Amino acid sequence: MGVSRLDVLYRRLLLTKLFIRGWGKPEDLKRIFEFRKIIGDREKCKSLVERDYPIFIDKVEDQTDCKIHSGHFISPLEHFVPGILPAESVKARFQFIVPKRWKKHRPVCIHLAGTGDHFFWRRRTLMARPMVKESGMASLLLENPYYGYRKPKDQLRSSLKNVSDLFVMGGALILESAALLHWLERDGFWPLGMTGISMGGHMASLAVTNWPKPIPLIPCLSWTTASSVFTTGVLSRAVNWRELEKQYATHTVYEEEIISMLEYCGTDSFRMGQEFVKNAPGSFDGLDLTHELLESRQQVALHSYSGRPASDQDSSVLMGRRERDGLDQMLSAVSSSAPHLDMLHAKSIACGSGQRQSLQRESLCFMKGVMDECTHIANFSVPVDPSLIIIVQAKEDAYVPRTGVRSLQEIWPGCEVRYLNGGHISAYLFKQGLFRQAIYDAYDRFLHKYSSL
């Protein structure tokens, strides 16, 4: 299956860069990885957020068909990993859209925000208000850290400054979703479920892995991991690879300490990157990604980033302009016919036999490793009842590549996947009704199985 040309074109129109300040502080990455080991295990995580965690309603607006409750609470992540959130993101904000008349039961669906979805207008208009009208279902819209009122003052629009910011966002949303689910449950709302589109769908998936009860989950336009999004999807073109490469070369802590913290999917992912480089046709023979660059870091730091000319020996580490351009093509190119893994084998990025592994390839493998560590669904518990999960995917999604990535059906046996024609952007613009129908179907499935609860 090819990829959507609209996805490729839309990405080209957006000029902002992601991760302009690099990987984030090494000590922050270490703290996040340690905390991931806790929230990746439901038995360890389920008691982190108290059932009576304080939630506050600030105001209530009376609309013709619903009431809109605006509220806030302190992100539980601030209690467990103090100072990891920007000051602006510590206070979590939400809107709760409640129908004036319930049709049956008092169902609530929590919607997490996708990339670029600041404040609440988009989700309220395209999903929550129609759901009130169509099914009498309430919606709770949680604002993501780094977005809207929670956006740091020095952040440009939706462009996260550090790779670590994405992991902090995920950890915060997992705990914040638990706090809201507890609050809704103790106020008598039922059944409860979660959804989201794109990044919001992935964050909802992570949150549901830690809820200790059966719960409907409807992730739309998301998949198993964020690693493919930033390494082979069209968003890879927006990543500030130059800064990431520079920091990876000059700070040995990433290779010496952080790689050793990667578990299961993260470590396997990093090693898979090594194996790919070693076994790619006509290139990369006999290379050791994990250790070989270490002995040449000082040369990289002194020559490459101080402006001094590189010697012949240095050139075995530093790539020429032609190879750099080739890697840029590998990261951003999206073919309408070839799968993404074919791009990774493109001859345009091949080095001569016996050359040292390039800094760019090692940074790419490191990105895949850390992304899989914190975002790969297999690094988290399986939801209590996967049969309540309906995933909605676009067949030609260029933002969320599925080639070479473990399937959600493999990780969550019993879940359902529905495929839509077209790509990421067209599905987001024109298929909201199908997203809502998947929500209704998942809730009906829950009521059929658990109506006696």
N, C-alpha and C positions, 0 to 999 in steps of 0.2 A: 504494500500500500504506500502511495506517495504521500507528500505533505502539502498542506494548503499554501498556495501562492499568496493568498490574502494574509496569512500569518506572517510570511516572510516580508511582504510589502509593509504591513503595519509596523513591524519591528524596525524597519529601515527609516520610518518616519520619526521615530523616537530617538533623540540624540543623547539623552542622559546616560551617564555611566553608573554602574553598580560597584560597590566596594572600593570607592576612591581612596580610602585610607588603609586598605589592605585587609589582612586576616583578622585584625583585632589584637588586643594585648594577649601575649602568650599565657599570662596568669589567668585571664578571663576564660580562655579556651580550656585551660586545665580545670577550672572550677565548673564550667558547663559540662565537660565530659564526665567528671565525677558525679555531678547531679543527674546526668542522663542515666547512669547506672541505677539510680533510685527510681526515677519516673518511668524507666523502661520496664519495671517490674510492678505489676498491679498490686501484689501482696505488700510490697514496701510502700507503694504510693497511696493506697486507698485511705490511709489514716492521716495523711499529711494535712489535709484541709478539714477542719472541724465541720460537723453537720450544722452547727449554729454560727458559722462564719458570718461576721457582720456585713450586711448589704444595706445600702441607704437609698431611698427614693427622694429625689430633690424636687420634682414637680410632676404634675399630671395635666396633660392637655386633652380636652374633650373634642373629638372629631365626630363626624356624622355617623360613621360605622364602627368606630373603635376609640379606645383611649390609649394615649401614648404616655407611658411612664418613663421618665428620665432618671437615671440613678448612677451611683458610683460605689466603689469599694477600693480598698488598698490591695494591690496585687499580692497574693500569697507568696509569690517568688521573692519578694523583698524580705520576707521573714527567713527564708531558707538560704538564699544567696544574696546577702545584703550588698547593695551598691552596684549590682550587676546591671540593673535597669537604669536608663537615663532618668534624671529627676522628673522630667515631664511625663514619663511613662508609668510612674509608680501608682498613680491613681487610675484605676480602670473605670471606664465610662460605658454605659449601655443605654439602649432604648428598648422598652418592652411594649409591644403593640398588642393590645388585648381587645378582642371583639366585644361589643356591647351585649351580644347574645350568643351563648354557646349553643351549637347544634347538638353535640353529643360529647360527653366527657368534657375535659378541659385540657386539650392537647397543646403542647408548646414545643416549638422547634427553635433551637439556638443556631443562628447563622453567624459564621465567622467570615471575616472580610478577605477578599482576594487582593492580589497585587494592585495597588493604586486606588483601592476603595476606601477613601478617607471619609470620616464622619459616618452618617447613617442614610443619607438621602437615596443612594443607589439601591441598597438592599431593601429599604422601606418601600420604595416606589415599584421596583421590579419583582419583588418576591413577597414581602410581608403584607402589604395592603391587598394584593390579589388573593393571597391565601386566606385572609379574613373573609373576603367575599365568596370565594369558591368553596371553602371547606369549613369556615368558622374556626380556623386554627390560629392560635396566637404565635407570635414570633418574638424572640429576644435577640437583639442585634448588639453584639459585643464589639467594641472598637479595639483593633489590634494595637499593641505597643508599637511605637514609631510612626503611627498614623494619626491623622486628625488632631484632636486635642492632645494626643499623647506623642506627637512628633517633636523630636528635639529641635531647638531653635536653629541650629546650624546644619540641619539636614535639608537637602534640596528635594522637594516633593517626596516621591516614594523611594528615592535612591538610598538604600541602606549604605552607611559609610563603611561598615566592616562586615566581613563574612560572619564573624561571631554574632552580629546583631540578629541574623536570621535564627540562630540557635537560641538566643535569649528570648526572642519573640515566641518561638515554639514552646519553650519551657514555661513561660509566663501564661500562655493561652491554655496549656494543659491544666494548670492549677486554677486559673480563673474560671475555666469551664466547670471544673468540679465544684467550685464555690457557688456558681450560679445554679447548677443542677441540684445541689443540696437545698438551696434557698427555694427553688421552685417546688421541690418535693415536699418540703415541710409546710409550704403554703397550700398544698393540696392539688397542685396541677399534675395532670397525668393523661396520657402517656407523654414522656419527654424524649426528645431526639435531637440529633445534630446534623447540620449540613454546612456546605460552603462551596464556593466555586473557585477553581484554580488553586491558588495557594490556600484559600480558605477551606477548600475541601480536604487538602492534605492536613492542615492543622486540626480540622474536626476529626479526621481519622486518628491522629495521634491522641487527641483528648479522649476519644471513646475507648481506646485501649486500656485506659486506667479507671474507667467507671465499673464498679463491681457488680452491676446488674445488667440484664438484657436491655438493649437500647437501640432504636432505629438509627441508622447512619446512612446518609446519602451524600457521598463525596462526588462532586461534579467537576469534570475536566482536571482531575488529578490522578496520580498513580502511586507507585511504590516508594519512590525516593526523589529527592530534589537534586541528586547529583547529576542526572542526565539533563535536567533543565539548564544547569549552568555550565555544562561541558560539551554537550552535543546539540542542545536545542537552540532556537534562534536567540534566546536571551544570552547565550554565551558571548555574542558579539558586544553586548553591553558591559561585560565584565572588564574591569581595569586590570588586565593581565600583567601589564608592565610593572605596576606597583606590587602586585602579588609576587611576581618573580623576583623583584628586587629584595623584598623582605625575606623571602624564602632563602635567598642566597646569602644574605648578610646576617641573619639570625639563626644560629645553629640549633636553637631550642626547638624549632619546628621538627627537625629531623631527629635530634638526639633524644627528645623527651616526649613530644606530643604524639608522634607516630606510635610509640610504644603503648599509648593509652587507648588506641583504637581497638575495639572488640568486634568479634564476629563479622558482621557485614562490613564495617569500616576497614578492618584489617584485611579481610578477603578482597575487598574492593581494591585496596592499595596494591596487594600482591597480584591481583588480576591485571592491574595496570602494568606491573613489572613484566609479567609473563607475556602480555600483549606486545610490549616493546621488544622483548627478547625474540619472540617468535614471528613478528611481522615480516612479510616476505622482503628479502633483499635489504634489510636494515637492522640496526640496533643489536647486532650480535654481541653476546658476551658482556652485556652491561649490567651493572649493579646499581639500581636506582637508589637503594637505601643508604649506601655507604660511600659510593665512589665520589659523589660531588663534595662530600665533607672535606676531603683533603685539599680541595681547590677553592674553598670558600673565600679564603683571604685574598687570593688572586682575583676572584670575581669582584669582591668588595673594593679592592684597590684600583683595579684597572677599569672594570665595566662601569662603575658608578661614580668614579671620581673624574671621569673624562680622560684618563690616561689611555694611550693606545695599547691594545692587547698584543701580547707576543704570540708566536706560533703555538706555543704550548697552551696559552689561554684560549686560543681559538678552538681548541678541541672541546672546550666547555661552552663558550659563547657561540650562539648561532649567528650566521650572516644574515643580511637583509633578505636574501632569497628564501632561506629556511624560515625566517620569522614570518614573512608574508605567507608562506605555505601553511604554517601552523594557524595563522589567523583565518585562513580559508577553511582549515579543518574544523576550527571551533565554531565558525559562523555559517558555513555553507549548508544549505538544505536542498537536497536534490528532490525533484518531483518523482523520481523513479527508484533511486537506490536507497537501501536502508542505511541508518546512521552508522552502523559498524563498518560499512564499506568506506565511509568517509575517513574513518580512523586509519584505514590501510592505504590511503591515497599516497601515491609515489611522490607527490610534491612535498611531503614532509619527511621523506626518508633521508637519513644520513648515510655516508659511506660506511662500509664494513669496518668495524674496529673503533669507530669514533666513540667518544664518551657520550653518555646520555645528555641531551640538552637540558638546560635549565627550564625551558618552557614545558617540556614533557614531564619533568619531575613535579613542577608546580601543578600541572594538570592532574597528575595522579594523586597528589596531596589533596587537591580540591575534592576529587572524587571520594577519597578516603574519609575526610572530615565531614563531608556532606552526608555520606552513608551512615557514619557513626551517629549523627544526631537526627537524621530525617528518615532513614530507611525503616519502613514499617516492620520488617523482620527483627529489628532491634528492640521492639516493644511487645508487650503481651498481646495475645490474640483476644479480640473482643469476646465477651461471654457467649454471645449467640451470633455467629457470622451470618446466619440465614436472614437476619434483619438488616443486612447491608445491601444496598442497591447502588452500584457505581455507574455513573453516566460518563462515557468517554466519547471523544470525537475521533473518528477513524483516521483523519489526516492531520492530527494535532502536531504542529511543528514546535510548540512551546514545551510540551511534555512528551518527549520521545519514549516509546515503550520497547524499542528494539534493544536487545541485550540486557534488559532489566527483568528481574524475577516478576512473575505475574502475581497480581493480588489474589487470584483464585488459588494459586499454589500456597500462599502464605495464610490466607483466610478461607479454608475449604468450606464451601456452602454459600459463599456470597454470590450475588448476581451482578453481571456486568452487562450494561446496555450500551450499544454503540450507535452513535449518530453519524450521518453523512456530513462531510465537511471538516473544517479545522477548528482551532481554538477560538478565534475571534468570531467567526460566523456563528458558532454554537452559543457563545456568550451573548451575542446581539439578538439572535433570532430563536433560540431554543429554550428560553426561560420557562415556557409552559410545560415542556417535557421534564425539566428539572423539578417543577412543582408536582407533576404527576408522579414522578418517582418517589417524592416525599410522601404523598398520600398513600401510595402502594405499600411503602415500607411500614407506615403506621397501621394500615389495615392488616398487614401480615403480623405485626406485633399484637394487635387486638385479637386476632384469630388464635394466636398461641397462648397469650397471657391475659385474657379478659377476666380471669378469675382472681388475678392478683389484687 
